[in-house]
Amino acid sequence: MVRGVSPPPAKRRRVPSSKPTALTTTPSTALRPCDPSSLRLISWNVNGIAPFLQKSITSYFQKSDKSSLQGGVPPASLRAFLQRHGWPSLLFLQEVKIASIDIKTQDAVKAAANERTASERSSASNQGPKYDVYFTLPTDRYNARGLGGSGKVYGVASIIRSDVLPKFKFDELRARTVEWDSEGRVNIIEMTSPTLNLALFNIYAVNGTDNLYRNSTTGAIAGTRHDRKLAFHRLLRDECASLERDGWRVVLAGDFNVAPDERDGHPKLRTFPAQHVLNRADFLEKFFGKRREARRDITDLATASEWRGFDIWRETHGDQRGYTYYSRGREWGTSCDRVDYVIAGRSTWEDGRIASCGILESEAERGPSDHCPVWADIKIGMLEKQDNVSTNFENEHSTG
């Protein structure tokens, strides 16, 4: 049975010296308000939506939801998370683990995003916005079976403020997936206006392993999950390139299951098994234009030349260390990777549309998951082209 684990479950080579040093973490604070002209996007691999749909018995006796983030994890609440971080325009969730036929749970997610918090109920002047929810869930009966064939595996959900169209003067919003994936890994939010066509990708990328990958239609063996990961890179890159050719501004956010370089792994970057290194090199080549020494197919080269992405956190934070995956089975900060991030397409980046970005890097914000959320503010409207995007970029990290 094929089961998804994020990030890749490859073992790190043992360090013969002492136990890895644990990183410290600063207390989490709510994000500062977003500039009214910018759209705020938060992305979070929740590693299962179930905790956000269950109320603890103590919650029925609480008079308010003023949960302190110091010394503990706030209750798992989608609505409270949205409120704490200033009602973002979009919240992208990965690995929700909902079966495509489970309409009851899908409806529960929609309700959880809109059920008023205690502070909203107590004050008519403290009402938050409504949210719509768009799912891409697995339909692949060979590669996305889930535990016991339940289908509760993978899957992404895009939670979007209902007022996003009038607020930013978009004419239309469309949510779609792609024909080349049936594992529930890609949800694309397309918003159009006379001056801007914006495509926001919610991504839960394939985890490369030696497990078999089967043709999603026939069930015939078609390689390993490593092979599928490489194909996923190519297909996603081509999807982005196609949209950019048609004039779209492209932004990708999610769990890419790749730590880009040695700055993105602690105590060190994963380099074993060897295929993991090749997967990383393929990802860097296809999304950031970093070429490998190995020979490449000429048609792939032609397509690659049309697409270039920018890892906006790395571009604007230099050599700063920051991580998003913290294993729940280990002490906080002893083994962690940055596998969740936001990628801006070339035109989006060069237009200067990325206003700010960060990682909500704390045990409190990790919540019941094993990933910390990441976020970005995206400028909407007509902009003057920037000569040097990073010089005007607001550097934030531990508080965002």
C-alpha positions, -999 to +999 in steps of 0.1 A: +000+000+000+013+034-009+011+060+019+021+096+018+045+109+044+058+145+042+086+154+039+103+123+023+109+096+049+146+090+039+169+086+068+195+111+075+230+099+078+240+096+114+262+123+128+288+105+149+292+133+173+268+144+200+230+149+198+220+176+173+217+210+189+181+221+192+171+255+177+154+280+198+121+296+188+106+329+196+070+332+208+046+335+179+026+367+174-002+376+150+008+389+117+007+427+113-022+440+093-018+437+055-017+468+033-051+474+019-037+472-016-022+438-011-037+404-010-025+382+018-019+345+012-011+320+039-002+284+031-002+255+056+003+217+054-021+207+082-013+170+080-050+161+083-080+184+087-097+163+114-083+182+145-098+214+131-133+198+130-134+185+165-142+206+196-126+196+229-151+192+258-135+221+276-144+244+247-180+243+257-172+259+291-149+287+278-164+322+279-140+336+253-114+325+227-086+347+240-061+318+239-026+327+249+001+315+224+027+315+252+035+281+267+011+261+246-007+255+213-039+273+207-070+252+200-071+239+164-096+262+149-097+274+113-118+304+121-096+314+151-065+310+129-080+333+103-090+359+129-056+358+147-038+367+114-061+395+103-085+377+081-062+369+051-076+369+016-066+332+010-056+303+032-042+273+012-042+240+031-023+209+020-027+173+030-062+177+043-068+139+040-104+140+029-120+114+005-135+129-026-168+112-019-169+125+017-193+154+013-200+156+050-164+164+059-161+189+031-192+207+044-177+206+079-146+224+066-167+251+050-186+254+083-154+256+104-141+284+082-172+304+089-184+295+124-181+326+144-155+327+172-165+338+208-153+373+203-173+376+171-204+363+189-199+388+218-196+419+197-216+430+166-187+453+156-161+425+156-175+404+127-151+387+103-157+380+066-173+350+051-151+324+033-156+301+004-138+268+002-126+250-030-112+214-028-090+193-050-092+158-036-078+125-048-097+103-073-068+080-082-078+046-070-044+031-076-020+057-061-042+075-036-060+048-017-053+060+018-055+038+049-077+008+042-087+021+008-105+050+025-093+076+001-084+099+030-050+109+018-033+139+002-058+166-010-057+204-009-083+230+001-083+267-008-102+290+016-109+323+001-126+355+014-160+359-002-153+396-008-120+391-026-134+400-060-150+434-051-122+443-027-095+440-054-117+448-084-115+414-100-143+405-124-142+367-120-128+339-099-124+304-111-111+274-091-097+244-111-073+215-111-052+200-138-059+170-160-025+155-154-030+149-117-057+129-099-040+126-065-055+158-052-023+178-054-031+209-074-057+236-070-055+267-091-073+299-082-076+322-113-088+358-108-092+381-138-096+418-143-090+442-172-055+450-158-044+418-141-049+381-146-036+363-114-031+325-111-025+312-075-014+276-072-021+256-041+005+227-043+011+195-024+040+181-044+048+144-048+069+128-022+097+108-039+101+072-026+109+038-040+072+028-038+056+018-070+037+043-091+008+030-113-009+044-143-039+062-129-062+047-155-051+011-160-032+004-128-001-008-147+032-002-131+047+030-145+078+034-123+083+046-088+072+075-068+106+091-076+097+088-113+063+104-106+079+132-087+101+141-116+071+140-140+052+162-115+080+188-116+079+189-154+041+190-157+037+217-131+065+238-147+048+235-181+015+246-166+031+277-152+050+284-184+018+281-204-001+306-182+028+331-182+029+329-220-008+339-220-001+369-198-009+356-164+009+365-132+017+332-115+023+325-078+028+290-063+024+282-026+025+250-007+045+220+004+070+212-024+086+182-006+121+196-014+145+216+008+163+237-019+198+239-004+221+234+026+206+265+043+172+248+043+180+217+065+191+213+101+213+198+113+222+194+077+206+189+043+193+155+034+216+139+009+207+102+012+195+082-007+211+095-039+178+098-057+167+124-033+197+145-044+187+140-081+151+150-073+163+182-057+185+190-087+156+184-110+134+207-090+160+235-088+165+233-126+129+233-135+117+260-111+147+283-105+167+278-137+197+262-119+211+239-145+227+205-139+259+192-154+242+162-169+230+162-205+194+173-210+168+167-235+167+196-260+129+199-259+129+201-222+155+228-224+133+248-248+104+247-224+126+255-193+138+286-210+103+300-209+098+296-171+118+310-141+105+311-106+118+329-075+118+314-040+106+347-025+117+339+011+152+330+001+155+359-023+146+384+004+161+368+035+196+360+021+214+333+041+190+335+071+179+302+085+142+294+087+123+261+086+088+249+081+089+211+088+094+201+124+089+164+131+065+158+160+086+127+169+116+148+178+125+176+201+116+210+185+145+223+165+166+191+164+156+181+129+139+204+105+137+215+069+122+243+048+100+225+023+070+249+023+074+282+005+060+306-020+073+308-056+067+338-078+069+336-115+093+359-133+068+385-144+052+386-109+086+390-093+100+415-117+068+436-115+075+441-078+042+425-068+057+406-038+053+431-008+064+409+021+066+373+032+075+351+061+073+319+082+050+315+112+078+295+129+068+284+163+054+253+181+022+273+187+017+281+150+026+246+140-005+235+159-015+198+155+005+196+123+042+189+116+045+220+094+046+257+101+025+281+079+042+304+054+027+336+041+031+363+014+015+397+006+009+402-031+004+437-045-027+441-067-033+468-093-011+487-117+025+489-106+056+506-118+083+480-127+109+477-100+147+479-107+156+460-076+127+442-060+145+431-028+156+467-019+120+477-013+110+445+004+100+444+040+121+417+057+101+399+083+106+364+098+098+352+133+067+375+135+057+365+100 
